[in-house]
Amino acid sequence: MMQYEKQVNAIVEFIKAGEKERNDFKLGVEIEHIVVKKESFDSVTYYEEEGIETILKKLALQGAYKPTYEDKYLLGLESDTEVITLEPGGQLEISMPPTMDIREIEANYLRFLKKVIPIVDEQNQLLMAIGYHPRTSIEEVPFNPKPRYQYMADYFKAKGKYAHNMMKGTASLQVVIDYENEEDFVKKFKVANFLSPLLHLITDNAPIFEGKLFEKHSIRNIIWENTDQERSSIVPGTFKSKFGYKEYAEYILNTPPIFIMKEGVFTPTYDKKAKDLIDPYNITNEEISHLLSMVFPDVRVRKYIEIRMGDALPYPLNLGYIALIKGIFYNDIALEYLYEMANNIEEEKVRQAKKDIVEKGFEGRYKCKVIMDFIPVLFDLAKKGLQEEEKAYLKTLENLTRHEKTPALLSKRLIKSKGIESLTWCALNRYGR
């Protein structure tokens, strides 16, 4: 018992170390992309000629990048304005320096596009901001050569039926927020989970699943619900009155970490829980950080809160989503209003709403209301937390959702009338010219 308490306290102290003064609050952004061949919309994989590794090598030649290798393989690049990494199926991810200025996020993102688009143009490819591969079957997408992904792939074989679809097929837009103290952490964590069904729906941008039009809504939501119940969806106990750093730490300790790393060596841990694997007297921050990274709920904690529900969205819709998150979570009026709703809800009601959005979209129900009724409220609340010039970022996404449309619904309508070639509206190539 004493050892367990030490383990809990070590993780609690790690999370607590993420607390920041309000003046130091920032937004972090991670945007994933899927590269496809311009003529066929088949996905470009890591190993092929003019594949993802080639794109990274050509980017590296532009200078100012520090490359990341594992064995002989180039798997990432880092500069002062971006970190470029790869997801398991070769999805190209860019992370930008945390900032509170959405204009700075926009400038950094467009700067990245101006570097990468000429490369994919030259290779007759498209850089897609889309939630799932538009044509290629998941079985035809190889895992990139990062060792941790093979451990994860093997582990997930016995878990959810869509675990490999999650790893190799999806692309997301994740936004990171800060917290001031445990009370602020609890409010933001609960509100983010409460909004999970709505954010899944608003950002739904996966019109195709395994080569066929997906006639329901939010396939990424379905995929995550069928990945691994121990480590995805909603953290159990989130909406209970007693929830905070300690409860999140216990969630981590009672979840298998899949593998651990000691002195640079990966060791699979199978179904052993984290609490049975770590030395409470010698646990390092690096080990804690690894444990926190091996769960994948809708809302995840490191030394910040990751809001993970968003599908990858094309510019400028992605800036609209980032502005929505900022306006809600860095605005006391919006946060308090939504916390009152989140603090009195049963976890099962949130899970049911997630199922409802899949089947009925905006006509699904949540807290005895039609989901569409929540959408204008969210955008109006967000505007209260944004500066005047920032509100403009909301317009495109707001206009789409107020008309009960998602990016995926728009794409499906275009595909039915004009074919898969109409998906070029989700390609970012025009912004790098």
Wavefront OBJ file of the C-alpha trace (Angstrom):
o trace
v 0.000 0.000 0.000
v 2.832 2.361 0.864
v 4.489 1.673 -2.496
v 1.247 2.368 -4.367
v 0.825 5.689 -2.578
v 4.364 6.655 -3.568
v 3.583 5.786 -7.187
v 0.403 7.866 -7.082
v 2.206 10.798 -5.481
v 4.994 10.700 -8.064
v 2.491 11.051 -10.924
v 0.466 13.669 -9.040
v 3.607 15.771 -8.554
v 4.438 15.427 -12.245
v 0.981 16.696 -13.273
v 1.102 19.421 -10.615
v 4.404 20.619 -12.077
v 2.444 21.597 -15.183
v 0.503 24.306 -13.345
v 1.037 27.779 -14.821
v 0.173 31.346 -13.964
v -2.663 32.659 -16.117
v -0.320 35.101 -17.794
v 1.693 32.118 -19.022
v -1.235 30.185 -20.523
v -0.672 29.095 -24.122
v -2.194 26.948 -26.864
v -0.312 24.021 -28.330
v -1.317 22.600 -31.706
v -0.578 19.312 -33.478
v -1.857 18.866 -37.034
v -1.639 15.534 -38.871
v -1.758 15.116 -42.659
v -2.162 12.230 -45.091
v -0.164 12.371 -48.316
v -1.832 10.867 -51.397
v -1.033 10.471 -55.072
v -2.672 13.224 -57.078
v -4.039 11.002 -59.844
v -5.443 8.106 -57.800
v -5.796 9.389 -54.199
v -3.905 6.267 -53.083
v -1.965 6.933 -49.903
v 1.785 7.546 -50.076
v 3.621 5.239 -47.671
v 6.922 5.627 -45.847
v 9.113 3.215 -47.810
v 8.138 3.714 -51.449
v 10.096 5.756 -53.956
v 9.127 9.396 -53.384
v 7.472 8.245 -50.161
v 7.226 9.911 -46.758
v 10.910 9.414 -45.967
v 11.794 11.129 -49.237
v 9.622 14.102 -48.289
v 11.444 14.378 -44.962
v 14.849 14.163 -46.684
v 13.929 16.915 -49.122
v 12.656 19.081 -46.269
v 15.903 18.487 -44.381
v 17.879 19.873 -47.322
v 16.213 23.233 -46.749
v 18.376 23.673 -43.637
v 17.653 24.778 -40.060
v 16.316 21.300 -39.220
v 17.704 18.864 -36.683
v 16.925 15.347 -37.997
v 15.718 12.437 -35.861
v 16.858 8.946 -36.875
v 16.076 5.476 -35.583
v 18.570 3.008 -37.018
v 19.082 4.272 -40.570
v 15.582 5.711 -40.944
v 14.759 9.414 -40.911
v 11.632 9.780 -38.762
v 11.430 13.446 -37.839
v 12.740 16.990 -38.144
v 12.916 19.829 -35.649
v 13.415 23.572 -36.053
v 12.685 26.696 -34.024
v 9.188 26.987 -35.512
v 8.062 23.370 -35.905
v 8.578 19.747 -34.967
v 7.724 17.297 -37.737
v 7.068 13.692 -36.723
v 5.360 10.639 -38.190
v 2.360 8.701 -36.997
v 2.400 4.888 -37.427
v 1.062 4.846 -40.999
v 3.310 7.675 -42.172
v 0.874 10.473 -41.365
v 2.882 13.692 -41.391
v 2.429 15.633 -38.146
v 3.525 19.176 -37.388
v 3.684 20.579 -33.863
v 4.249 24.298 -33.411
v 5.637 26.269 -30.452
v 2.960 27.000 -27.828
v 1.560 30.514 -28.037
v -1.578 32.410 -27.114
v -1.583 34.215 -30.481
v -3.657 32.433 -33.132
v -2.077 34.651 -35.783
v 1.311 33.237 -34.816
v -0.023 29.679 -35.141
v -1.365 30.583 -38.579
v 1.926 32.140 -39.678
v 3.959 29.126 -38.528
v 1.596 26.700 -40.229
v 1.588 28.567 -43.530
v 5.384 28.769 -43.371
v 5.488 24.975 -43.057
v 3.115 24.577 -46.011
v 5.275 26.826 -48.183
v 8.189 24.467 -47.551
v 6.450 21.118 -47.939
v 3.961 21.842 -50.751
v 6.577 22.387 -53.491
v 7.988 18.974 -52.568
v 4.683 17.093 -52.844
v 3.758 19.096 -55.965
v 7.014 18.026 -57.594
v 6.175 14.412 -56.728
v 2.624 14.747 -58.120
v 1.099 14.295 -54.657
v -1.455 16.029 -52.458
v -1.056 16.974 -48.802
v -4.482 16.152 -47.368
v -6.066 17.489 -44.195
v -8.605 14.706 -43.800
v -9.609 12.392 -40.949
v -9.034 9.030 -42.677
v -7.296 7.624 -45.746
v -9.484 8.464 -48.759
v -8.839 5.308 -50.766
v -6.097 2.903 -49.645
v -7.069 -0.049 -47.445
v -5.472 -0.121 -44.019
v -3.965 -3.539 -44.819
v -1.959 -1.936 -47.632
v -0.397 0.729 -45.399
v 2.830 -0.456 -43.744
v 3.868 0.672 -40.291
v 6.713 3.136 -40.366
v 9.977 1.735 -38.899
v 9.671 3.261 -35.420
v 10.107 0.304 -32.993
v 7.450 1.457 -30.503
v 4.775 1.211 -33.177
v 5.473 -2.473 -33.778
v 5.086 -3.177 -30.048
v 1.806 -1.290 -30.063
v 0.603 -3.074 -33.199
v 1.295 -6.484 -31.686
v -0.397 -5.565 -28.405
v -3.518 -4.210 -30.080
v -4.112 -7.382 -32.089
v -6.011 -8.789 -29.123
v -7.866 -5.547 -28.384
v -10.362 -3.492 -30.385
v -11.176 -4.405 -33.983
v -10.203 -0.953 -35.278
v -6.942 -0.518 -33.345
v -4.775 -0.731 -36.458
v -7.158 1.593 -38.292
v -6.534 4.095 -35.504
v -2.779 3.758 -35.768
v -2.336 3.761 -39.527
v -5.502 5.296 -40.921
v -6.548 8.354 -38.923
v -5.337 11.945 -38.898
v -6.249 14.430 -36.182
v -6.067 18.028 -35.062
v -5.121 18.195 -31.379
v -5.150 21.316 -29.244
v -3.282 21.602 -25.935
v -4.365 23.879 -23.078
v -2.844 24.862 -19.734
v -4.270 24.849 -16.194
v -3.597 27.094 -13.207
v -4.180 24.678 -10.326
v -6.073 21.484 -9.560
v -9.442 23.239 -9.429
v -8.850 24.754 -12.870
v -7.570 21.400 -14.125
v -10.743 19.623 -13.002
v -13.013 22.203 -14.652
v -11.182 22.066 -17.964
v -10.853 18.286 -17.950
v -14.534 17.741 -17.229
v -15.705 20.358 -19.734
v -13.479 18.945 -22.462
v -14.922 15.464 -21.883
v -18.442 16.863 -21.723
v -17.871 18.486 -25.124
v -16.420 15.297 -26.600
v -19.520 14.318 -28.646
v -19.905 17.861 -29.994
v -16.247 18.292 -30.938
v -16.189 14.888 -32.648
v -19.179 15.966 -34.745
v -18.143 19.556 -35.510
v -14.777 18.380 -36.864
v -16.001 15.217 -38.627
v -13.868 15.150 -41.775
v -13.685 11.483 -42.755
v -16.181 10.894 -45.590
v -14.654 7.559 -46.609
v -13.835 4.473 -44.553
v -11.877 1.650 -46.146
v -12.642 2.800 -49.671
v -16.390 3.310 -49.243
v -18.490 6.355 -48.422
v -19.242 6.294 -44.719
v -22.944 7.087 -44.456
v -22.968 7.705 -40.705
v -20.975 10.333 -38.809
v -17.561 10.586 -37.128
v -15.743 7.398 -38.042
v -12.780 8.471 -35.883
v -15.105 8.378 -32.874
v -16.106 4.805 -33.764
v -12.498 3.804 -34.355
v -11.397 5.098 -30.948
v -14.307 3.379 -29.216
v -13.067 0.139 -30.795
v -9.345 0.523 -30.134
v -8.808 -0.484 -26.504
v -11.409 0.203 -23.852
v -8.743 0.351 -21.140
v -7.008 3.358 -22.652
v -9.376 5.239 -24.972
v -12.672 7.175 -24.956
v -13.566 8.733 -21.558
v -11.381 8.270 -18.485
v -13.571 6.321 -16.004
v -14.755 8.469 -13.115
v -14.243 11.769 -14.946
v -17.654 13.136 -13.964
v -17.649 12.001 -10.344
v -17.491 14.726 -7.703
v -14.189 13.322 -6.468
v -11.909 13.607 -9.458
v -8.532 15.306 -9.786
v -4.814 14.686 -10.059
v -4.919 11.620 -7.814
v -7.737 9.910 -9.677
v -6.021 10.487 -13.024
v -2.774 9.090 -11.575
v -4.642 5.960 -10.440
v -6.103 5.570 -13.932
v -2.558 5.569 -15.327
v -1.261 3.106 -12.735
v -4.103 0.669 -13.394
v -3.612 0.653 -17.167
v -1.077 -1.610 -18.936
v 1.612 0.579 -20.551
v 2.122 -1.876 -23.480
v 5.902 -1.544 -23.160
v 8.492 0.161 -21.014
v 11.894 1.507 -21.970
v 15.005 1.069 -19.833
v 18.411 2.299 -20.935
v 17.216 2.623 -24.518
v 15.794 -0.905 -24.692
v 12.086 -1.579 -25.318
v 10.516 -4.331 -23.210
v 6.922 -5.475 -23.871
v 4.774 -5.593 -20.734
v 1.691 -7.322 -22.166
v -1.272 -6.976 -19.768
v 0.749 -6.084 -16.673
v -0.446 -2.824 -15.142
v 1.853 0.133 -14.664
v 1.651 -0.151 -10.868
v 3.196 -3.625 -11.073
v 6.095 -2.480 -13.237
v 7.556 0.735 -11.849
v 9.849 1.209 -8.871
v 8.130 3.801 -6.633
v 11.462 4.757 -5.060
v 13.360 5.373 -8.286
v 10.743 6.428 -10.836
v 11.997 9.171 -13.175
v 10.111 11.964 -14.931
v 10.984 10.297 -18.217
v 9.255 7.088 -17.081
v 6.184 9.000 -15.906
v 6.023 10.898 -19.192
v 6.106 7.569 -21.052
v 3.288 6.116 -18.925
v 1.144 9.209 -19.556
v 1.774 8.927 -23.301
v 0.577 5.309 -23.499
v -3.098 6.046 -22.889
v -5.265 7.580 -25.618
v -8.504 8.958 -24.145
v -10.441 11.809 -25.760
v -8.811 14.114 -23.208
v -5.295 13.270 -22.070
v -3.024 14.755 -19.420
v 0.727 15.314 -19.471
v 1.904 18.610 -17.977
v -0.986 20.083 -19.939
v -4.385 18.928 -21.172
v -4.644 17.510 -24.689
v -8.016 17.835 -26.427
v -7.854 14.996 -28.925
v -11.300 14.716 -30.538
v -10.722 16.800 -33.664
v -10.328 15.329 -37.134
v -7.634 16.918 -39.286
v -9.231 19.938 -40.973
v -8.095 21.933 -44.010
v -7.006 25.525 -43.591
v -8.733 27.798 -42.539
v -11.250 25.471 -40.825
v -8.440 24.246 -38.577
v -7.825 27.804 -37.341
v -11.550 28.084 -36.600
v -11.402 25.005 -34.410
v -8.318 26.277 -32.582
v -10.103 29.597 -31.971
v -13.154 27.727 -30.666
v -11.023 25.863 -28.116
v -9.262 29.047 -27.022
v -12.504 30.978 -26.686
v -14.106 28.298 -24.524
v -11.268 27.181 -22.259
v -9.508 30.496 -21.678
v -12.707 32.373 -20.896
v -14.085 32.180 -17.337
v -17.665 32.915 -18.427
v -17.750 30.073 -20.958
v -15.841 27.665 -18.742
v -18.086 28.221 -15.711
v -21.260 27.933 -17.793
v -20.173 24.633 -19.333
v -18.757 23.323 -16.065
v -22.188 23.665 -14.463
v -23.524 21.424 -17.240
v -20.615 18.990 -17.087
v -20.512 18.696 -13.311
v -23.980 17.224 -13.037
v -23.936 14.700 -15.846
v -23.661 10.940 -15.738
v -20.818 9.411 -17.704
v -23.255 7.117 -19.487
v -25.145 10.145 -20.861
v -21.958 11.379 -22.532
v -21.257 7.934 -23.949
v -24.817 7.743 -25.276
v -24.435 11.153 -26.925
v -21.289 9.904 -28.648
v -23.308 6.992 -30.042
v -26.120 9.343 -31.038
v -23.880 11.603 -33.113
v -22.666 8.578 -35.067
v -26.204 7.527 -35.966
v -28.024 10.866 -36.209
v -25.446 13.632 -36.488
v -26.871 17.011 -35.532
v -30.265 15.396 -34.865
v -28.889 13.253 -32.058
v -29.802 14.100 -28.470
v -27.738 15.272 -25.516
v -29.070 16.299 -22.105
v -32.657 16.114 -23.432
v -31.860 18.510 -26.279
v -31.157 18.095 -29.965
v -27.401 18.311 -30.435
v -27.806 21.075 -32.998
v -29.177 23.305 -30.217
v -25.773 23.248 -28.513
v -23.782 24.414 -31.535
v -24.759 28.135 -31.610
v -24.261 28.256 -27.835
v -20.687 26.971 -28.161
v -19.719 29.523 -30.773
v -21.404 32.375 -28.921
v -19.583 31.412 -25.723
v -16.278 31.206 -27.570
v -16.670 34.718 -28.952
v -16.785 36.056 -25.410
v -13.259 34.777 -24.879
v -11.693 36.037 -28.103
v -10.325 39.371 -29.193
v -12.211 41.064 -32.009
v -9.727 40.081 -34.727
v -9.688 36.476 -33.469
v -13.438 36.076 -33.886
v -12.962 36.154 -37.651
v -11.230 32.772 -37.468
v -14.499 31.198 -36.283
v -16.599 32.269 -39.260
v -15.983 29.480 -41.774
v -16.413 26.650 -39.268
v -19.365 28.362 -37.588
v -21.170 28.950 -40.890
v -20.738 25.299 -41.826
v -22.048 23.916 -38.529
v -24.932 26.390 -38.205
v -26.238 24.910 -41.453
v -25.980 21.408 -39.948
v -23.038 20.520 -42.136
v -19.704 18.964 -41.301
v -16.657 18.804 -43.591
v -17.434 15.104 -44.108
v -21.044 15.800 -45.153
v -19.821 18.435 -47.593
v -17.286 15.993 -49.042
v -19.842 13.190 -49.385
v -22.170 15.438 -51.319
v -19.322 16.461 -53.643
v -18.110 12.877 -54.114
v -21.592 11.667 -55.038
v -21.922 14.337 -57.730
v -18.344 14.756 -58.980
v -16.344 11.748 -57.788
v -13.398 11.369 -55.435
v -11.480 14.076 -57.317
v -13.660 16.639 -55.536
v -11.746 15.831 -52.335
v -9.072 18.226 -53.565
v -10.860 20.842 -51.445
v -9.206 19.135 -48.452
v -5.778 19.321 -50.112
v -3.465 22.075 -48.909
v -1.336 22.347 -52.041
v -2.689 25.750 -53.040
v -1.334 27.349 -49.861
v 2.300 26.588 -50.605
v 2.529 28.224 -53.998
l 1 2 3 4 5 6 7 8 9 10 11 12 13 14 15 16 17 18 19 20 21 22 23 24 25 26 27 28 29 30 31 32 33 34 35 36 37 38 39 40 41 42 43 44 45 46 47 48 49 50 51 52 53 54 55 56 57 58 59 60 61 62 63 64 65 66 67 68 69 70 71 72 73 74 75 76 77 78 79 80 81 82 83 84 85 86 87 88 89 90 91 92 93 94 95 96 97 98 99 100 101 102 103 104 105 106 107 108 109 110 111 112 113 114 115 116 117 118 119 120 121 122 123 124 125 126 127 128 129 130 131 132 133 134 135 136 137 138 139 140 141 142 143 144 145 146 147 148 149 150 151 152 153 154 155 156 157 158 159 160 161 162 163 164 165 166 167 168 169 170 171 172 173 174 175 176 177 178 179 180 181 182 183 184 185 186 187 188 189 190 191 192 193 194 195 196 197 198 199 200 201 202 203 204 205 206 207 208 209 210 211 212 213 214 215 216 217 218 219 220 221 222 223 224 225 226 227 228 229 230 231 232 233 234 235 236 237 238 239 240 241 242 243 244 245 246 247 248 249 250 251 252 253 254 255 256 257 258 259 260 261 262 263 264 265 266 267 268 269 270 271 272 273 274 275 276 277 278 279 280 281 282 283 284 285 286 287 288 289 290 291 292 293 294 295 296 297 298 299 300 301 302 303 304 305 306 307 308 309 310 311 312 313 314 315 316 317 318 319 320 321 322 323 324 325 326 327 328 329 330 331 332 333 334 335 336 337 338 339 340 341 342 343 344 345 346 347 348 349 350 351 352 353 354 355 356 357 358 359 360 361 362 363 364 365 366 367 368 369 370 371 372 373 374 375 376 377 378 379 380 381 382 383 384 385 386 387 388 389 390 391 392 393 394 395 396 397 398 399 400 401 402 403 404 405 406 407 408 409 410 411 412 413 414 415 416 417 418 419 420 421 422 423 424 425 426 427 428 429 430 431 432 433
